[in-house]
Structure formats: C-alpha cells, structure tokens
C-alpha cells in the first residue's frame, strides 16, 4: 500500500526533544480521540476526537463577542463569564466564536494536519534527535485515527526513522494489524485486571485490551513495554498487581513501567469545564511505589518507576 500523503489527522500537540517515550530524543505527536475515558487522564483535551474550545478564564474581559457570534447558541454568559456547552461544540465546524475573541481567551483544542505536513515537521526535527531518536505517536489513542497513523508510521519507518506508539490497547485488532509491520516499539497501558473495576475507572471493560495483548504476543516482534498508571485506591492492591504480572508472564516481554498518579493536568479540566475526579485519589508515596515494584519483581519482571527508565 502506497503512502497517501494527503490523508489528514487531528492532533492537539507536537512536543520535541522528549527523552522518556522511546530511545534517544524524540518527537511526540498527540492524536485526538480515545476509546477510554480514564478519570485520571492528564490529557483530557485528547479524549474527544473533535476540536472543541478551551476557555482561559484569566484572559476573558467579558465582551460577549463569543456569545454574539456563536451560530449554535452554545455559549451563554452567566455571572459575566461564558458558559460553554461543548456537546454542541463537538458538532460545530464554525469557529466564529474563536475568530472574534480578541483576547485569545478561547482556543481550539486541536488542529487538522496532513501526512505530508506532519512529515515535514518530523524531518525538520530529525536533526536534533541524535542517532537513536525517532517519533512516538500518543494521544488520546493514536490507533483510533488508523488511516492517518498507518500512513505516517509507514512513511517514517521506510525513511529509517524509529517508530513507537503509546496505546491503551482498546482498538479493533485490525488496527494493530495495519501498523505492526511499521513499528519498532509499543508502550502498552494496563490499568486494571478486573474487568468491572476497569470499567469503573475507564468507562470500558478490559476484555478487548487483554485479547490484543495476547495477539500482539503472537505477531509483534518488536519491543513492547507495559505501563501501569499507578493509582492508590484504584489499582494498587496486591491482587491487581499480581493479576497484571500474571498476564505479562504469558508474553515474551518482561518489563513494566509504573507511572505514578499526578495532579498536574487539573488545569486542563478547568479549561474544558470538566470536573477533575482524580483529586479524590492521593499521589502515591515512594514507599507504595517501591512495594509495587517488589511485587512485580517477585514474578521475575523488570519494573521501572516513573522516569527512571533506560528508554
């Protein structure tokens, strides 16, 4: 299949010189849209596949232009501040509200970009990576925009650029089949081994995710590193950690990276008018993380904590 450079995708960020999401220095490309709705997500602007407005309250002067120019009555002023119904915004492709916000209090949460344009940015950044660098597609869930992801990964792979993705695994297996021949590394998130608890925290059962782990074990010959967002009170029990360890032992990969919960994404929820539910869960202590690490090591796995990794 030839690369279609005119295929477009929706991204919400590109970060250069990342050193924690694959070997060397990398360009991280954040794709919009996710099949999970994790309560702790640090990139909530990436959950919806649509471009919806972010509201920066400190910039707003209450001029009312956004309400005046909104064609769908999605904005109403209450207590001299705009209240935005983003369920309406998700269906709107008219950006008059943003175009007439003179203080830049409203900004779009994403933008459309073609494979050709994105590859030009990647080529520009390539000189700064060093010999081991490359790109990592993240999000959101990058494999939801499968045509776009497939085309940019294929183009990079065939240009001798190291390729990686960060995935929650909750996509149709056919999406993995399209990209695994053009992937060097996969970072694969595991959240909860119990399907009901998984649904409580993410909105979806983990059945499809576990099935994809087993299929990747049979078909993917690159490097795969499991990741666990470590959240005390949600997935920190010995029972859950042992269950995840047992799943990993079914595979040929023996590494897991613990990512401790943080509250740094709180402000993003305010920009979207959403409640930050992870506030109810504590940031894990070094002792809790060390205990979890030792549990994984009891199963013979190599466990890294946070950014203390060799990749």
C-alpha positions, 0 to 999 in steps of 0.5 A: 500500500502506497503512502497517501500523503494527503490523508489528514489527522487531528492532533492537539500537540507536537512536543520535541526533544522528549527523552522518556517515550522511546530511545534517544530524543524524540518527537511526540505527536498527540492524536485526538480521540480515545476509546477510554475515558480514564478519570485520571487522564492528564490529557483530557483535551485528547479524549474527544476526537473533535476540536472543541474550545478551551476557555482561559478564564484569566484572559476573558474581559467579558465582551460577549463577542463569543456569545454574539457570534456563536451560530449554535447558541452554545455559549451563554454568559452567566455571572459575566463569564461564558458558559460553554456547552461543548456537546454542541461544540463537538458538532460545530465546524464554525469557529466564529466564536474563536475568530472574534475573541480578541483576547485569545481567551478561547482556543481550539483544542486541536488542529487538522494536519496532513501526512505530508505536513506532519512529515515535514515537521518530523524531518525538520526535527530529525536533526536534533534527535541524535542517532537513536531518536525517532517519533512516538505517536500518543494521544488520546489513542493514536490507533483510533485515527488508523488511516492517518497513523498507518500512513505516517508510521509507514512513511517514517519507518521506510525513511529509517526513522524509529517508530513507537506508539503509546496505546491503551490497547482498546482498538479493533485488532485490525488496527494493530494489524495495519501498523505492526509491520511499521513499528519498532516499539509499543508502550502498552497501558494496563490499568486494571485486571478486573474487568468491572473495576476497569470499567469503573475507572475507564468507562470500558471493560478490559476484555478487548485490551487483554485479547490484543495483548495476547495477539500482539504476543503472537505477531509483534516482534518488536519491543513492547513495554507495559505501563501501569498508571499507578493509582492508590485506591484504584489499582494498587492492591496486591491482587491487581498487581499480581493479576497484571504480572500474571498476564505479562508472564504469558508474553515474551516481554518482561518489563513494566513501567509504573507511572505514578498518579499526578495532579498536574493536568487539573488545569486542563479540566478547568479549561474544558469545564470538566470536573477533575475526579482524580483529586479524590485519589492521593499521589502515591508515596515512594514507599507504595511505589517501591512495594509495587515494584517488589511485587512485580519483581517477585514474578521475575519482571523488570519494573521501572518507576516513573522516569527512571527508565533506560528508554 
